[in-house]
Amino acid sequence: MAGHDSSDDIGERQPLLQASPTTLSETENAGGEIQPSRAVEDDVLPETSALGRTLSWQNAYIIVISRVIGSGIFATPGAILQQVGSPGLSLLLWIVGTFVAAAGLSVSLEYGCMLPRSGGMKVYLEFTYRYPRFFATTLVAINAVFLGFTSSNCIIFSRYVFFAFGVENASGWAAKAVATALLVVVTATHGLAPKAGIKIQDFLGWVKIGIVIFMIFSGLYVVLFRPTLDTSSGGNPLSWDHLWDDSVWNWGVISTGLFKVFYSYAGLDNISNVLNEVKDPVRTLRSVTLTALATSCAMYGLINIAYFIVIPIDEIKGSGELIAALFFRRVFGEQVGRTILPMAVALSAVGNVFVVAFAMARLKQEIARQGFLPYSEILASTKPFNSPLGGLIVNFVPSLLVIVLPPTSEAFSFILDVEGYPAQVFSLALGVGLIWLRFKRPDLKRPYKAWLFTIVARALLSFALLAAPFFPPKDKPSGGLWYATYAVVGMSTIVAGVLYWYVWTILLPKWRGYTLEEETEYAGKAASFNERPTEERKVTIRDVAGQENKYTLDKTGFQFHRHTSVEKDFVDDEHIKAHYYPETEQLLKDVTGASKIFIFDHTIRRPLPSDVAGSNSNVLRGPVNRVHIDQSYSAALSRVPFHLPEEADELLKGRVQLINVWRPIRQIQRDPLAVAEAHSVAEEDLVPVPLIYPNRKGETLGVRHNEAQRWFYKSGLTPEEVLLIKCFDSKTDGRARRVPHTAFVDPSAAANAPARESIEVRALVFHPDDRE
C-alpha cells in the first residue's frame, strides 16, 4: 500500500491497489497510526465479503430472477390497461418498457463492471458525484429509507386472499388490516427469529418459481392451442380492428403506465448489491443480468398475450390487481382457478415480502451504521436477537403508512408510481454521470461498455418522465387521489434528502462550531489490532554476506539480488507507481522466468516525524519485530480473482506465486530483516490469523517457535540490493512454498545508528505454462 506502514498486517488492513494509476489515500491519526481510508476512489477496487465469494452463477441468477418476478406480472397488466384503455397501447408500453429496462441495465452494467463491489447505485453515485460532500450518499439513503417499501406485495397478498375466499370487493379497512398483519408477521419473524425467517423465505421462493413455471405453461397452452373461451362479444381484442380501441394518448397517463412496467423489471441489477460475495463478479454480473432480462421479457410477453386472449377487456379493466386470479378462474374453473391458484399467488407475494424486508432491513441497517440516521448506534445494532431489528423497524414504519393512508383501490398503483417517479432522478443522474466519467476518467477499466446512444436515450426518457405530471389527463378522475399526487410525494423525498443534508452537514456544524469527519469505529479497543499474544525468543541468525548465491527462491524461499533502481527517495507515490513498479515487474520476470506480474500494493517503512508521534505506546511506527508470513495459502490464491477477475480462471491453471520485493532506502544499520529457511519451518508451526473487515476477509500466518528453524540475514544491506521473499507458491513438488520473516534487534548496532528505512512491494507472479 502506498504510504507508511506500522504493523506486519497493515497492508492487509488497507485498500488494495488497482492496475490503473489512480491515487488511493490513507488517513493518519495523531498517534501516527495508518488507517484504511474511506475515500470514494477506493470504489474502483473489487472487495470480498467477510463471508467470502460463495455465490455461484446459479445463486446469482436466482437472486436476480426471484426479485424481478414478483407481483408485477400477477397484478400490473390490469392496472396498466385500466389507465391506457386499449390492448395495443398496453402491449406497446410493455415493449417500450422492455427496451428502456435494457437501456437502464446497460448503464448499470458499465458501472458495475467498472466498480465491482457491493452497494449498487449508492456506490455509483458516490463515486461519480463527490461534491458537495455526503450529498449523493444522503439522497440515496433518504430515498431508501422513505421509499424502500415492503408494501406492494402486502396489498397483493390481501387482494388474492380475499379473492380465494370468494370476496372480490373487500372493505377498505379489512384489506388494509390483512396487508398490515402480513407486514407485522414478516417483520416480527425476521426480527425475533432471523434463522426461521430465512428458511421460510427460501421455501416460499421455490413456491414462486413453481407458480412462474406454471404460468408459463398456461400461457403456452392458451397461445398455442387457443382453447374455446367466452372472452367477449366484441371480437378478438388483439385484431387490428380492436387493438387500439379506447387508447388514452396522454403523456401523463402513459408515463405512469411505464412506471408499472419498470416495476415489473425492477431488480435486474439486484446482484450488484451483493457483488462482494459473487464468484467471478464481473463476468457473472454481465451474463446473469442479461439472461434474466431475456427470461423475464419472454415470459411477460407471453403472459400478457394470454391475458388478453382469455379475459374480456372490460373484466381486465375492472380487475385491478386480480388479473392473474381471473385468468386462472377462466382457464381452470371455479375450484382450482378461483381458490387454489390464487392462494398460491398469495403465498408467492408472502415470499416476496420476506425477501424484500430481509434485504431492505440490511440496507437500512448499513445506512444507520454509516451514521446517516439519528440514533445510529441503536438502529445499527443486532441486539438482542442477532438480527437487524433497527433496520426492520425503519422499514416497517413507511411501509405501514403507505398501506394505511391511500385509498384501498388506488394503493397498489400509487405505491408503484411513487417509487417510480424519484427513481427517474437517480436514473438521470447515473446516465449523465456515466457520460461525464467517459471523458473525465478514461483510465478506468471498463469490461462492459454501454452504447452512447443507449445512455443518452435513457437519460432523455428519464427527463421526459419527470415532466409527465405537467401533462394532466383530459378526463380528470372524479374521486380518489389527485392525478399528480405520486409526483409530489415522490419528489418530497428528494427535497427531504436535500434539506436533511443541508441541516446535517452545513447548518448544524456552523451553529455548533464543529466539522464532520468520517471515523472508523471498532468493536472493543481500536488498539487491539496490535495486541496479539507474542513471546520473545533468543535465536541464532546467520549472516549470509559473501555467500548470497547459496540461497534461492525455489531452494530456501528467499533470494538476494543486486539491482540498482532509478527511484532513490521513495517519497512520491505516483512516481513510485510510474517508475518503480515497472522496473520491479521486469526484475521479477528476470529472476523467476514468469511471464506476467501484477503488483497489488507497496509499503514504506520509515520513522515518523516526532511531532506526530503521540503518546500511544501501542502504535507501531517502525520495523515489526514479530515473525509472520504476509498471506496464508488460501488468502494468497484469493487475490487472483480479487485483482484479476477476468483472467483468474486461466491464470489459476498455471503456477502462481506471491513474492515480496524488499529494498533498503538507506543502508541498513539497525533493525535488519531476518528470514527463515522455508523447509526448516514445519506446517504445524504456522498459525492462521484471520483479518475480518466490514466487507472482506484476509488472513496472515503467525509462526510458533521451534528450535529446528534456521534464520538468516545479510548485514549492511544497501539500496543496490533487494531481498526477494516468497510468501506463497502453488507448486507442491518440494520447492520452497513460503518464508516467515521479521525485523530483529541487532545487538552489534550502534546506539545512535539511524532508523531503518525500506520499501516492500508485493506482487502476484504468474507462470501460465507451468501446469501440473
ABEGO torsion letter per residue (X at the ends): XBEBBABAAAAAABBBBBABABBBBBBBBAAGBBBBBABAAAAABBBBBAAEBABBAAAAAAAAAAAABBAAAAAAAAAAAAAAGBAAAAAAAAAAAAAAAAAAAAAAAAAAAABBBBGEAAAAAAAABAOBBGAAAAAAAAAAAAABBAAAAAAAAAAAAAAAAGBABBBAAAAAAAAAAAAAAAAAAAAABAAAAAAAAAAAAAAAAAAAAAAAAAAAAAAAAGBBBBABAAEBAABAAAAABGBBBBAAAAAAAAAAAAAAABGAAAAAAAAAABBGAAAAAAAAAAAAAAAAAAAAAAAAAAAAAABBAAAAAAAEAAAAAAAAAAAAEAAAAAAAAAAAAAAAAAAAAAAAAAAAAAAAAAAAAAGABBGAAAAABAOAAGBBAAAAAAAAAAAAAAAAABBAAAAAAAAAAAAAAAAAAAAAAAAAAAAAAAAABAABBBABBBBAAAAAAAAAAAAAAAAAAABBBABBBABEBBAAAAAAAAAAAAAAAAAAAAAAAAAAAAAAGBBBBBBBBBBEBAAAAABBBBBBBBBBBBBABGAAAABBAAAAGBBBBBBBBABAAGABAAAAAAAAAAAAAAAAAAAAGBABBBBABBBBBBBBBAAAAEABAABBABBBBBBBBABBAAAAAAAAAAABAAAAAAAAABBBBBBBBBBBABBBABGBBBBBBAAABBAAABBBBBBBBAABBBBBBBBBBBAABBBBBBBGBBAABBBBBBABBABAAGBBABBBBBBBBBAABBAABBBBBBBBBBBBBBBAABBX
